[in-house]
């Protein structure tokens, strides 16, 4: 007898339909899986056989052939365990189901017949709704995640036996509902706050400008100056994610298997902090069937690279394309996958190998050649793609001992949101969402300068030998500073402050 069960698989962060066909015929009791299965799928034979027997069902002794269609795409992972097991029970006549054409089924099996969570439940639910199907059956841990998809029914079952009962009774159960509080993106909780940071008023101002315009930042200062502490608080002043952004982030974390159990949606903006020993594949993503790397897991959030010069040259250079395009493409023999990577880069470094080149209280022990080699690990093209270069000095004793709390993240965030709303209205009907994304044509349209501003900018270019890309980024920064002030026109003080954020690297590298 032949049975068909709808299932799905993941390619990149998108789902595609897979039909599990099970045929049982007379023979020597062989159990074969075809359709380009990987090792994990082939091993499902043992899991399915044990799970069926331990759930009180009979495992057929005839020849079983399972086909995963389409057969020209490689299938991976254990999520086909459950549809294979149910297909066997239907084909053997132990499970009587009238119609399963509108349902997608995925799940990993334990040997006792219970279900384990899978990766990628959210993109599978989104895909199933797009394909015009009615419902999805997943393990309990994936229920809330999949139920985020509106106008779609998500059911859960803890064991094969529960799945069989649900199917035989035509889903006579309540679908999973998501608590509205789980979708309250404006109330996303953070464990840190800018009020914890003492001193560093000019750095906080720079990060506010960066958050308001989506600009990348390089923090330069001695050890213990607070660079990491400041960077960790950057997500707290960014605008809350929209539902579309939260779905994009949740899809990435779901596919990567990093979404916390029973969590419906990623509500906080991501903050990724890879170690400087990270490989290129760990940073950009990779694998025989590509999985997202750190720069994609930072999508719609912050990627913090501490000790920037300690990263390998190849790892830093491979980031140039994602910084410009907001995507990363991974090519393999069987497929090419593009992951979103629209992140905000916050990088930190010491001014020299020992860290005390600019410290007035500690003497630098590095030779000029050591300092030069250290700084040259960051290429000019990469440095030009970082909008702001901020010096972070060591705190004075009075600042360290001060009991006065700093400004809270919520009040800084309110100003950032107001500036972003101005940009949203400005860029309506364009592909841009914030000032940092503007191209040359948008700069000419939205960032017209007065003669005084052009004169000041020309002088800065001559003095600091700035590149054309640095010229554009200064104008973008000035536009953001004007937005924070609520000014329609870019004025001389806005250009002057923007130049300050670009000139620091010339002073340190000159």
N, C-alpha and C positions, 0 to 999 in steps of 0.2 A: 504494500500500500504506500502511496505517496502523500506527504504532508508538506505544506509550505508555511513558513513563519517569517514575518517581516522583522528585520533587524536593521542596524546601521553601524557605520564605522566612521572614523575621523581621518581627514586628510588636511594637515595644517591645523586650522581652527574651525573648519567647516565640516559638516556631516554629509555623507552620501549614503543612499539606500543600499542595503544588502539583503537579498532574499535567501533564507536558509531553507534548502530543499532536502528533505529526508526521504529516502526510499528503503523499504525493508523487503527483502526477497529471500527465497529459500537458498540456503548455502551453508558454508562451513563456519559461520559465526564471525566473519570478518567485520571490522569497523573501520571504514575509510573516510577521510575528510579530504575533499578536493576543492579547488578554487583559489589557488595560491595562498595557502595558510602559512603563517610563520610558526616558529617553534611553540609559542604559547598556545596557539590555536590547535596545533596537532596534539599537544599534551592534554587538551580538553577531553580527549577520548577517555582517559583514566578518571578524570574528575567527574565527568558525566555518568560513567558507568557506576562508580561508587556512590554518587549522590542519588541516583535513581533507586538503587537497591536499599540504601539507608533511609530512604523516605517512604518505604513501604510499597513501592511499585516493583514490578517485574522487569528485569532487563532482558530484551529479546535475545535469543540465541541464534537468530538468523543473520544473514549478511546485511549490514547497515551501510549505506552510502550517503554521505552528507556532501552537498554541493553548496558553496558560498558564491552566489552570483551577484555581480558580474565576475567572471572567472579571470579577467585580465588585469585586475587590480589586486595588489598584495594585501592580505588581511592580517592584522596583528592584534595581540592582546587577548585577555580572557573573557571579554564581554559577550562572546558568542556562546558561552557555556549554557546559559539558560534557554535561549531559543533552540539550540540543538537538542537539549534534554526534552523540552516540550514537544518539539517536532517528532522525536522518537516515540513519546507516549501517544501522540495523536496517530501516527502512522501504525502503531501496534494495536490501536483500538482501546487503549486504557484510558484515554482522555477524549471525551466527545465534545467538540466545539463546532457550533454552527458556522460562525463567520469571524475570521480574524484579519480580514483584509484592511481594516481601518486602524489597526493597532501595531505599534512598534515595540519590540521586546528586547531588552539588553540586561545582562547581569552575569557576574562571576559566581561560580558555585564552590562551596566548601564540600568536603567529602561526606559530611553529614546531611547535605541537602539544603543547608542554609545559604542565603545570598550575601555576597560581599559587594561593597561599592565599586563602581567603575569610574574611569576618567572620561570626561567629555559628555556628561549627561545634559548639560545646558545646550551645547551646540546640536546635540541629537534631537532634543525637544524642539528647538527652533527649526531644524531641518524638517522634522516630521510635520510640523504645522505648515511649512512652506510646500511640502509635497501633497497637501490636502488631506492628510490623515487626521483621525479624530482623537487618538489617545496614545499614551506611552506607559509601559510597565517597567519599573526600575526597582532596584533594592531600596530599602527604607532610608539609608543614609543619603541617597541622591534625590529624595522626594522633593524637598523644599527648593533645591537648586533648579530642578526641571519645572517645578510649578510656577516659577517666575514668569514663564511664557503665558501670555494672556490668550483667552479664547481657545483653550486647549486643556484636555483632561489628562492628569497624571495620577497613576495608581502605583501603590507599592505593595510588596509582599515579602515576607521574611524567609520563606522556604519554598521549595518546589511544590509541596502539598498545598500551600496557600495560593500559589500561582494557579494550580490546577482548579482549585475551588472557585477562584475569581473568574477564570475563563469559562468554566462550565455554567456559572450563574450569570453569564453575560455582563460582567463588571457590576454586579449588584452591590456596590459599595460606594462610599463617599470618596470622590477624588481628593487629593491633597490640596489644602488651601494654604496660602502664604499669609502670615501675619503682616498687616500694613506697616507695623513698626520695623519689620525686617527690610522694608523698602524706603524708610525715612532717610534719604541720603543727606538732607540738610542737617540731621542730628547725628552724623557719624562721629563716634567717640574717638578721641586721641589721648594717649597716656602722657604726652608731653605738651609743653606750652612755651611760647616765647617769653612769658613772664619769668621763667626759670633762668633766663640768660642775663647775667650781670654785665653792665657796660656795653661796649661794642655798638654804640648808637648808629654810627655810620654804616656798619655792616648790616644791621637790621634794616636800615633805610634802603640799602642796596638790594637786599633780598625782597623787600616789599616791591621795589621797582621790577625786579626779576619776576616775581609772582604775578604782578599786574599785566605784564606784557609777554609772559612765556619765554623769557630770555635765559640763556645758559650762563653759568657763573663759575669762575675759578677763584677760589679762596687761597691766598698765599700768606703764610705766617708760621711762626715757630711752634714747636710742640707745646701743647697745653694751652694754646690761645683760645680754644673753643670752636675750632672749625667744624669738627664732627657734631658737636652739640647744636650748633646753629643749623647745619645741614639737616639733621634729624627732625627739626621743627619746621622745615620748609613746607611739608604737606599740610600743616595745620593752618596755613594762611592762604593756601590755594582755594579757589572757589569749590564748593561741593560738586561732586560729579553729577552730570545729568544721567537719566536712566539709560540712555543710549551708551554713554561712556562706561557706566557701571556694568552693562551687559557685555561690552567688549572686554573689559578687564576680567570679568567672571569667566568668560569663555576661555581666555588664555590660561587662567589658573585652574580651571576645570580640566582642560586638555593636559596640562602639566601635572595633574594630580596633586595640586597644592591648595585646593579649596578646602577649608575646614569642614568637618562632617556636620551635616544638618544645617549648614549655612545657606541661606537663600541667595544672597548677593554680596559681592565685595562692595562695601560702603565707603571704606577709606581709600584715598588715593594711594597707590603703591609707593613704597620706599624700598628700593633695592640697593644693597651695599656689598657688591662682590669684592673678594679679596684680590690683591694685585697679582696673585699667582693664577688667576682664572685663565682658562684656555680660550682660544678663539671660539671653539664650539660652545663652551659654557657661556660666553658672552653673547654671541649672535644666535645661537641655536644650532642644532645639528642632529646627527644620528642617521641610521639607514632609512628610517622613516622620520623625517625631521620633527623635532620638538622645539618649542620656544626657549630662547636663552634669556639672559638677564636683561638685555636691552628691550626685549619684547615684554617681559614680566614687569618692566617699569612703565609700560604704555599707560598714558594718561596720568602718570605720576612722576616720581623723581628717581633718577639714577645717580647714586652718589659714588664717585670714584675717589677714594682716599689714597694718598701717596701716589698721585697721578704719574710721576716719572718712573715709578717702580713697575708699572704695567709694561708688558712687552710692546716693542715698537709695532709689531704686526697687529696686536690686539687694539692698539689705539688708532692705527690707520684704518682699520676695518670699520671704525665707527663713523668715519667721515660721511659715507653715503646715508646711513640712517639719520644722522643729524640734519642733513639737507632734505631728505625725502620723507622721513617719518615712517619708513618701512624697511624691512630687511628681507632679502631674497636668498633662499638656500636652494641650490641646484643639486640634484642627485640624478643618477642614471635613469631611475624609474619615474621621477616626477620633479617638478620645481614648485616650491612652496614659498609664498610671501606672507610674512607675519607683520602685523602692525608694530611700530616702534616709535610712536610719537611721544617721547619722554622729554622731561626737562633735566638737563645735565647740571649737576652740582659737583665740581671737582675740587680737590684740596691738595696742597703740596707745601713742603717746606721751601724756603728760599735757597737752600743749599743742602748737601748731604747731611751735615750735622744739625741743621735746622736753625742756626743762630746768626745767619749772615746779616739780618736787619735788626737783631735784638740789641737794644742799648745796654742791657744788663748782663749779657753773656757774650763771651768772646768766641767768634767763629774760628774753628780749627781747620777749615778747608782751604786748600790752595786754590789760586785763581783757575787753574786748569780743571780741578775737580768741580768747581762751581759751574764752569762753562759746560763741561761734559754733562753734568746733571741737568742743566736747563735745556740743553739741546736734545734731550730725549723726547721733548714735546715739539713736534714739527710746527713750522709756521702755518701751514694750511689748517691744521687742527686748532691751533691757537686762535686763528682768525674766525673759526666757527663758534668760539666761545665769546658771547657778547660782552661779558663784564669780567674784569680782572680786579679783585678787591684785596687790599692788604688788611690782614687781621693781626693787629699788634697784641703783645702780651698785656694782660690786665694789670693795672697798677694796684698796689696793696689796698688803697682806699676803695677801689672798685670791688675787689674781692671780698672785703669785709663789710661792704654796704648791705644793709638790711632792707633797702628800698626795692620793692618789686618792680619789675619792668612792665611794659605795656603788654596786655594779654593778646594772645593770638586772635581772639574773636574780633577785637576792635581793628587790628591790622587787616584781617580778612574782610571786614566790611568795606574798607577803602579799596581793597583789591577787587571785590565784587563790583563795586560802583564803576571802577575803571574798565573792567571786562564788559560790563553792560554797554558802556560807550562804544567799545570796539565791536560788540555784537551788532549794534545799530549801524555802525560805520561800514562793516563788511557784509551787510545783508545782500544776498544775491551773488556773493563771491565765494571762492573756496577757502577763504581765510577765516580764522576764528580769533586770532590774537595778533598783536603787532609784530612779534618775532617771525611770523610766517610770511610776511609781505614780500612779494617779489619786486623787481625793478619798476614794472609798470604801476603797481600799487603805490610804491614810494612816490612816484611823480604825481599820482592822483591825490593821495591823502596826506602827503607830508611836504607841502609847499613851504619854502623858507623865505624869510625876508632878506634884504641885502645885508643887514647887520648879522643875521645868523650865518649866511653864506660866508661872510668875511671871517667870522670867528672860526668856522669849520675849515676854511682854506688855510688859515694860519696853523691850526692844529695838524692838518695833513702835512704841511711843510716841515713843522718842527719835529714831529714824531715819525715821519716817513710811513704813514699809515697806508695800508692797501685799499683797493677799491671796495673789498668786502668789509673792511673795518669802517670805511666811510658810510656804507649803507647801514651798518649796525649802529653807528652813533645816531643816525637820523631816526632809526626805529626806537632806540632808547629814549631820545628826546620826545618822540611822539607819546611814549608810555608815560614819561614824567609829566607831560602836559595833560594827559588823560587823568592822572592822579590828582592834578590840580583843578581839573574841570575846565581847562582852557581849550578852546577850539583851535587856536593858533599856536604853533611852536614858537617860543620866544627865546631870547638870548640866554636867560638863566637855565632854561631846559637844555639847550645845546651845551652850555658850560658844564652842567652836572653830568651829562652824557659823556663828554670828553674825559672827564675825570675817571669814569668807569673804564675807559679804554686806554688811558695814558699810563696807567700803573705798570702794565707789563713792559712798556718801553723803558720806563725808569729802572725796572729790575733787570731787564735783559740787555740794556744798553751798555 
